[in-house]
């Protein structure tokens, strides 16, 4: 989370809310493991947001609809 370079507002959550959510969502052997998984997921999603996404090579207008086999439908 320290990698964030944009000045932005912080969200403050009570530890009990984080523990409850993490335990329900991530499970694990105990609360600590669930919270660790939750924090790791947050960190990895931030990394993904900063990676460029390559453009799709095939645009919706480029699809040849005549070649699609619809006989099994």
Chimera marker file (.cmm) of the C-alpha trace (Angstrom):
<marker_set name="trace">
<marker id="1" x="0.000" y="0.000" z="0.000" r="1" g="1" b="0" radius="0.5"/>
<marker id="2" x="2.975" y="2.298" z="0.521" r="1" g="1" b="0" radius="0.5"/>
<marker id="3" x="3.622" y="2.246" z="-3.231" r="1" g="1" b="0" radius="0.5"/>
<marker id="4" x="0.665" y="4.518" z="-3.913" r="1" g="1" b="0" radius="0.5"/>
<marker id="5" x="2.002" y="7.708" z="-5.484" r="1" g="1" b="0" radius="0.5"/>
<marker id="6" x="-1.273" y="9.568" z="-5.866" r="1" g="1" b="0" radius="0.5"/>
<marker id="7" x="-2.443" y="11.857" z="-3.093" r="1" g="1" b="0" radius="0.5"/>
<marker id="8" x="-5.776" y="10.388" z="-2.097" r="1" g="1" b="0" radius="0.5"/>
<marker id="9" x="-8.062" y="9.938" z="0.869" r="1" g="1" b="0" radius="0.5"/>
<marker id="10" x="-7.595" y="7.022" z="3.249" r="1" g="1" b="0" radius="0.5"/>
<marker id="11" x="-10.247" y="4.541" z="4.272" r="1" g="1" b="0" radius="0.5"/>
<marker id="12" x="-10.171" y="3.516" z="7.922" r="1" g="1" b="0" radius="0.5"/>
<marker id="13" x="-11.879" y="0.274" z="8.908" r="1" g="1" b="0" radius="0.5"/>
<marker id="14" x="-12.204" y="-1.208" z="12.381" r="1" g="1" b="0" radius="0.5"/>
<marker id="15" x="-10.023" y="-4.289" z="12.850" r="1" g="1" b="0" radius="0.5"/>
<marker id="16" x="-13.090" y="-6.307" z="13.834" r="1" g="1" b="0" radius="0.5"/>
<marker id="17" x="-14.703" y="-5.569" z="10.452" r="1" g="1" b="0" radius="0.5"/>
<marker id="18" x="-11.547" y="-6.586" z="8.573" r="1" g="1" b="0" radius="0.5"/>
<marker id="19" x="-11.217" y="-9.802" z="10.626" r="1" g="1" b="0" radius="0.5"/>
<marker id="20" x="-14.858" y="-10.736" z="10.095" r="1" g="1" b="0" radius="0.5"/>
<marker id="21" x="-14.764" y="-10.055" z="6.353" r="1" g="1" b="0" radius="0.5"/>
<marker id="22" x="-11.429" y="-11.818" z="5.843" r="1" g="1" b="0" radius="0.5"/>
<marker id="23" x="-12.518" y="-14.869" z="7.830" r="1" g="1" b="0" radius="0.5"/>
<marker id="24" x="-15.743" y="-15.205" z="5.822" r="1" g="1" b="0" radius="0.5"/>
<marker id="25" x="-14.141" y="-14.494" z="2.456" r="1" g="1" b="0" radius="0.5"/>
<marker id="26" x="-10.699" y="-16.098" z="2.711" r="1" g="1" b="0" radius="0.5"/>
<marker id="27" x="-11.044" y="-18.694" z="5.462" r="1" g="1" b="0" radius="0.5"/>
<marker id="28" x="-7.794" y="-20.201" z="6.631" r="1" g="1" b="0" radius="0.5"/>
<marker id="29" x="-6.603" y="-21.822" z="9.839" r="1" g="1" b="0" radius="0.5"/>
<marker id="30" x="-7.292" y="-18.717" z="11.929" r="1" g="1" b="0" radius="0.5"/>
<marker id="31" x="-8.137" y="-14.998" z="11.783" r="1" g="1" b="0" radius="0.5"/>
<marker id="32" x="-4.500" y="-13.987" z="11.319" r="1" g="1" b="0" radius="0.5"/>
<marker id="33" x="-4.093" y="-16.148" z="8.220" r="1" g="1" b="0" radius="0.5"/>
<marker id="34" x="-7.369" y="-14.867" z="6.779" r="1" g="1" b="0" radius="0.5"/>
<marker id="35" x="-6.310" y="-11.252" z="7.318" r="1" g="1" b="0" radius="0.5"/>
<marker id="36" x="-2.899" y="-11.951" z="5.747" r="1" g="1" b="0" radius="0.5"/>
<marker id="37" x="-4.639" y="-13.396" z="2.669" r="1" g="1" b="0" radius="0.5"/>
<marker id="38" x="-6.935" y="-10.372" z="2.494" r="1" g="1" b="0" radius="0.5"/>
<marker id="39" x="-4.010" y="-7.918" z="2.694" r="1" g="1" b="0" radius="0.5"/>
<marker id="40" x="-2.055" y="-9.893" z="0.078" r="1" g="1" b="0" radius="0.5"/>
<marker id="41" x="-5.097" y="-9.774" z="-2.214" r="1" g="1" b="0" radius="0.5"/>
<marker id="42" x="-5.374" y="-6.005" z="-1.753" r="1" g="1" b="0" radius="0.5"/>
<marker id="43" x="-1.693" y="-5.528" z="-2.510" r="1" g="1" b="0" radius="0.5"/>
<marker id="44" x="-1.805" y="-7.693" z="-5.637" r="1" g="1" b="0" radius="0.5"/>
<marker id="45" x="-4.905" y="-5.918" z="-6.956" r="1" g="1" b="0" radius="0.5"/>
<marker id="46" x="-3.083" y="-2.595" z="-6.607" r="1" g="1" b="0" radius="0.5"/>
<marker id="47" x="-0.152" y="-3.998" z="-8.599" r="1" g="1" b="0" radius="0.5"/>
<marker id="48" x="-2.549" y="-5.143" z="-11.319" r="1" g="1" b="0" radius="0.5"/>
<marker id="49" x="-4.105" y="-1.673" z="-11.539" r="1" g="1" b="0" radius="0.5"/>
<marker id="50" x="-0.713" y="-0.183" z="-12.356" r="1" g="1" b="0" radius="0.5"/>
<marker id="51" x="0.157" y="-2.563" z="-15.196" r="1" g="1" b="0" radius="0.5"/>
<marker id="52" x="-0.645" y="-1.502" z="-18.775" r="1" g="1" b="0" radius="0.5"/>
<marker id="53" x="-3.199" y="-3.624" z="-20.565" r="1" g="1" b="0" radius="0.5"/>
<marker id="54" x="-2.410" y="-4.512" z="-24.196" r="1" g="1" b="0" radius="0.5"/>
<marker id="55" x="-5.134" y="-3.646" z="-26.691" r="1" g="1" b="0" radius="0.5"/>
<marker id="56" x="-7.194" y="-6.508" z="-28.073" r="1" g="1" b="0" radius="0.5"/>
<marker id="57" x="-6.071" y="-7.638" z="-31.507" r="1" g="1" b="0" radius="0.5"/>
<marker id="58" x="-9.588" y="-8.480" z="-32.650" r="1" g="1" b="0" radius="0.5"/>
<marker id="59" x="-12.172" y="-5.744" z="-32.394" r="1" g="1" b="0" radius="0.5"/>
<marker id="60" x="-15.917" y="-6.551" z="-32.305" r="1" g="1" b="0" radius="0.5"/>
<marker id="61" x="-16.315" y="-5.145" z="-35.823" r="1" g="1" b="0" radius="0.5"/>
<marker id="62" x="-13.686" y="-7.582" z="-37.160" r="1" g="1" b="0" radius="0.5"/>
<marker id="63" x="-15.677" y="-10.762" z="-36.422" r="1" g="1" b="0" radius="0.5"/>
<marker id="64" x="-16.800" y="-12.770" z="-39.453" r="1" g="1" b="0" radius="0.5"/>
<marker id="65" x="-20.302" y="-13.737" z="-38.346" r="1" g="1" b="0" radius="0.5"/>
<marker id="66" x="-20.903" y="-15.805" z="-41.502" r="1" g="1" b="0" radius="0.5"/>
<marker id="67" x="-18.221" y="-18.310" z="-40.470" r="1" g="1" b="0" radius="0.5"/>
<marker id="68" x="-19.741" y="-19.023" z="-37.042" r="1" g="1" b="0" radius="0.5"/>
<marker id="69" x="-21.232" y="-22.518" z="-36.838" r="1" g="1" b="0" radius="0.5"/>
<marker id="70" x="-24.746" y="-22.224" z="-35.416" r="1" g="1" b="0" radius="0.5"/>
<marker id="71" x="-26.102" y="-25.614" z="-36.442" r="1" g="1" b="0" radius="0.5"/>
<marker id="72" x="-25.750" y="-27.111" z="-32.947" r="1" g="1" b="0" radius="0.5"/>
<marker id="73" x="-27.699" y="-24.247" z="-31.373" r="1" g="1" b="0" radius="0.5"/>
<link id1="1" id2="2" r="1" g="1" b="0" radius="0.2"/>
<link id1="2" id2="3" r="1" g="1" b="0" radius="0.2"/>
<link id1="3" id2="4" r="1" g="1" b="0" radius="0.2"/>
<link id1="4" id2="5" r="1" g="1" b="0" radius="0.2"/>
<link id1="5" id2="6" r="1" g="1" b="0" radius="0.2"/>
<link id1="6" id2="7" r="1" g="1" b="0" radius="0.2"/>
<link id1="7" id2="8" r="1" g="1" b="0" radius="0.2"/>
<link id1="8" id2="9" r="1" g="1" b="0" radius="0.2"/>
<link id1="9" id2="10" r="1" g="1" b="0" radius="0.2"/>
<link id1="10" id2="11" r="1" g="1" b="0" radius="0.2"/>
<link id1="11" id2="12" r="1" g="1" b="0" radius="0.2"/>
<link id1="12" id2="13" r="1" g="1" b="0" radius="0.2"/>
<link id1="13" id2="14" r="1" g="1" b="0" radius="0.2"/>
<link id1="14" id2="15" r="1" g="1" b="0" radius="0.2"/>
<link id1="15" id2="16" r="1" g="1" b="0" radius="0.2"/>
<link id1="16" id2="17" r="1" g="1" b="0" radius="0.2"/>
<link id1="17" id2="18" r="1" g="1" b="0" radius="0.2"/>
<link id1="18" id2="19" r="1" g="1" b="0" radius="0.2"/>
<link id1="19" id2="20" r="1" g="1" b="0" radius="0.2"/>
<link id1="20" id2="21" r="1" g="1" b="0" radius="0.2"/>
<link id1="21" id2="22" r="1" g="1" b="0" radius="0.2"/>
<link id1="22" id2="23" r="1" g="1" b="0" radius="0.2"/>
<link id1="23" id2="24" r="1" g="1" b="0" radius="0.2"/>
<link id1="24" id2="25" r="1" g="1" b="0" radius="0.2"/>
<link id1="25" id2="26" r="1" g="1" b="0" radius="0.2"/>
<link id1="26" id2="27" r="1" g="1" b="0" radius="0.2"/>
<link id1="27" id2="28" r="1" g="1" b="0" radius="0.2"/>
<link id1="28" id2="29" r="1" g="1" b="0" radius="0.2"/>
<link id1="29" id2="30" r="1" g="1" b="0" radius="0.2"/>
<link id1="30" id2="31" r="1" g="1" b="0" radius="0.2"/>
<link id1="31" id2="32" r="1" g="1" b="0" radius="0.2"/>
<link id1="32" id2="33" r="1" g="1" b="0" radius="0.2"/>
<link id1="33" id2="34" r="1" g="1" b="0" radius="0.2"/>
<link id1="34" id2="35" r="1" g="1" b="0" radius="0.2"/>
<link id1="35" id2="36" r="1" g="1" b="0" radius="0.2"/>
<link id1="36" id2="37" r="1" g="1" b="0" radius="0.2"/>
<link id1="37" id2="38" r="1" g="1" b="0" radius="0.2"/>
<link id1="38" id2="39" r="1" g="1" b="0" radius="0.2"/>
<link id1="39" id2="40" r="1" g="1" b="0" radius="0.2"/>
<link id1="40" id2="41" r="1" g="1" b="0" radius="0.2"/>
<link id1="41" id2="42" r="1" g="1" b="0" radius="0.2"/>
<link id1="42" id2="43" r="1" g="1" b="0" radius="0.2"/>
<link id1="43" id2="44" r="1" g="1" b="0" radius="0.2"/>
<link id1="44" id2="45" r="1" g="1" b="0" radius="0.2"/>
<link id1="45" id2="46" r="1" g="1" b="0" radius="0.2"/>
<link id1="46" id2="47" r="1" g="1" b="0" radius="0.2"/>
<link id1="47" id2="48" r="1" g="1" b="0" radius="0.2"/>
<link id1="48" id2="49" r="1" g="1" b="0" radius="0.2"/>
<link id1="49" id2="50" r="1" g="1" b="0" radius="0.2"/>
<link id1="50" id2="51" r="1" g="1" b="0" radius="0.2"/>
<link id1="51" id2="52" r="1" g="1" b="0" radius="0.2"/>
<link id1="52" id2="53" r="1" g="1" b="0" radius="0.2"/>
<link id1="53" id2="54" r="1" g="1" b="0" radius="0.2"/>
<link id1="54" id2="55" r="1" g="1" b="0" radius="0.2"/>
<link id1="55" id2="56" r="1" g="1" b="0" radius="0.2"/>
<link id1="56" id2="57" r="1" g="1" b="0" radius="0.2"/>
<link id1="57" id2="58" r="1" g="1" b="0" radius="0.2"/>
<link id1="58" id2="59" r="1" g="1" b="0" radius="0.2"/>
<link id1="59" id2="60" r="1" g="1" b="0" radius="0.2"/>
<link id1="60" id2="61" r="1" g="1" b="0" radius="0.2"/>
<link id1="61" id2="62" r="1" g="1" b="0" radius="0.2"/>
<link id1="62" id2="63" r="1" g="1" b="0" radius="0.2"/>
<link id1="63" id2="64" r="1" g="1" b="0" radius="0.2"/>
<link id1="64" id2="65" r="1" g="1" b="0" radius="0.2"/>
<link id1="65" id2="66" r="1" g="1" b="0" radius="0.2"/>
<link id1="66" id2="67" r="1" g="1" b="0" radius="0.2"/>
<link id1="67" id2="68" r="1" g="1" b="0" radius="0.2"/>
<link id1="68" id2="69" r="1" g="1" b="0" radius="0.2"/>
<link id1="69" id2="70" r="1" g="1" b="0" radius="0.2"/>
<link id1="70" id2="71" r="1" g="1" b="0" radius="0.2"/>
<link id1="71" id2="72" r="1" g="1" b="0" radius="0.2"/>
<link id1="72" id2="73" r="1" g="1" b="0" radius="0.2"/>
</marker_set>
